[in-house]
Amino acid sequence: MAVPKRKTTPSKRNMRRSHHRVKSINIVEDKKSGEYRLSHHVDLKTGYYNGKKILDV
């Protein structure tokens, strides 16, 4: 069984865990309605995506 020869320092331990953080959600304000929505998603209230009408609401 492999056993470490030295104790891992907090610096090395934290570098290894640097990508374990919780990512923030990318929320943007819609230009037409002023509502908040996820970026790269259709605004369900107006039916617009990227300035074009996609859904009939």
Contacts in CASP RR format, 6 or more apart in sequence:
PFRMAT RR
TARGET T0000
AUTHOR 0000-0000-0000
METHOD contacts of the structure
MODEL  1
MAVPKRKTTPSKRNMRRSHHRVKSINIVEDKKSGEYRLSHHVDLKTGYYN
GKKILDV
25 38 0 8 1.000
26 38 0 8 1.000
26 39 0 8 1.000
27 36 0 8 1.000
27 37 0 8 1.000
27 38 0 8 1.000
27 39 0 8 1.000
28 36 0 8 1.000
28 37 0 8 1.000
28 38 0 8 1.000
28 39 0 8 1.000
29 35 0 8 1.000
29 36 0 8 1.000
30 36 0 8 1.000
30 37 0 8 1.000
30 43 0 8 1.000
30 46 0 8 1.000
30 48 0 8 1.000
32 43 0 8 1.000
32 46 0 8 1.000
32 48 0 8 1.000
32 51 0 8 1.000
33 43 0 8 1.000
33 45 0 8 1.000
33 46 0 8 1.000
35 43 0 8 1.000
35 45 0 8 1.000
37 43 0 8 1.000
37 44 0 8 1.000
41 49 0 8 1.000
42 48 0 8 1.000
42 49 0 8 1.000
42 54 0 8 1.000
42 55 0 8 1.000
43 49 0 8 1.000
44 55 0 8 1.000
44 57 0 8 1.000
45 57 0 8 1.000
46 57 0 8 1.000
47 53 0 8 1.000
47 54 0 8 1.000
47 55 0 8 1.000
47 56 0 8 1.000
47 57 0 8 1.000
48 54 0 8 1.000
END
